[in-house]
Amino acid sequence: MKGLGDLSNIVRHAKQLQQQFERAQAEIAQMKAEATAGGGMVKATVNGRGELIDLAIEREVVDPGDVEMLVDLIIAAVQEAQKRAQALAQEKLGPMADGLRGLGLAG
């Protein structure tokens, strides 16, 4: 019945990985990533899920005659903050992928 023992170990290990994954997801949700654009004139902050939670715009960059530039700066700051949040999440979840590979469940 060696096969059942191996299966039991795999199930136990999978449950541990699931608990670690759930803890990591909760930690990721609390993380914050910031990025700026326009030499710091626009600053975006996102949470670990990449959701925009704060946006700061310096008065000097607000030009009613050039709204397109402001839009571009906002988009750039938000996208960079989202990339940073994604990198933080990947860093946090990376060790779990190693655990799944050990079970033969990930490539």
N, C-alpha and C positions, 0 to 999 in steps of 0.2 A: 504494500500500500504506500510505497514511496511517493507515488504520483499525488496522492491526497495531501501528504505533508508539504510537498512543493506548492501545491495549489493553496493550501492554508497560509503558507508564508507569503505568497504573492498577494493574496487577498488582504492580509494584515499590512503588508507594505503599501498596497494601494490605498488603504484607509488612512495610513499615516500621511501619505502624499496628499490625499484629499484635504486632510486637516491643515497641513502646511500651506496648501494652495489657498484655502479659505482665509487663513490668517494673513497670507501675503496680499490677497485681494483687498482685505480690509485696510492693511497698511498702505497699499498703493492708493486707495481712495483718499487717504489723508495727506498724501504727498502733494507738494506744490512745485511747479516749475515756472520760472519766469524767463521772459525774453524781451529785448527792446529792439526798436527800429528807429531810424532817423536820428542816430547819435544819442539815443536815450529819450527822445522826445515822446515816444509812445512805448508804454510798458504793458505787456499782457501777462496775466498769471492764470494758469490752468491747474486743475487738480490732477491727480494721478490717472484719471480716466480720460484726460484731455478736454474736460469741460471748462470753458472760460468762466473764471470766478471773479476776476478783477481786471479792469482796464484803466490805465492812467494816461491822460493826454495833456502835455504841456500847452499852455495857452498860446505860446508863440507859433506852434505848428498849425493852429486853426486859422485857415485863410478861406473865407467864404468864396473867394474867386478861384480857389484850387482845391475843391473838395476831393477830386480824384486822387491827389497826392496823399491826403489824409487817409482815404480809404485804403490805398496801397500800403501805407505804413501800418495801419491796423491789421490788415491781412498778414503782412510779413511778420509782425510781432506775435500774433496768435499762432500762426503756423509753426514758427520756430519754438514757441513754448510747448506746443503739442508734440513736436518732435522730441523735445527734451523729456517730456513726461513719458512718452513711449519708451525712450531709452532707459529711464529710471525703472519703469515697469519691467522691461526686458531683463534688466540687471537683477531685479528682485526675483523674477520667475525663472531665470536661467538654471539655477541649481535643481529645480524640480524637473526640468526637462532631462537632466542627467539621471535622475531617479527613474523616470519613465523609460529611458534607454536601458537602464539596468534591468528592468522588467521585460524588456523586449517590446515595449509599447510605443516607442518613438524612434524615428529614423536617425 
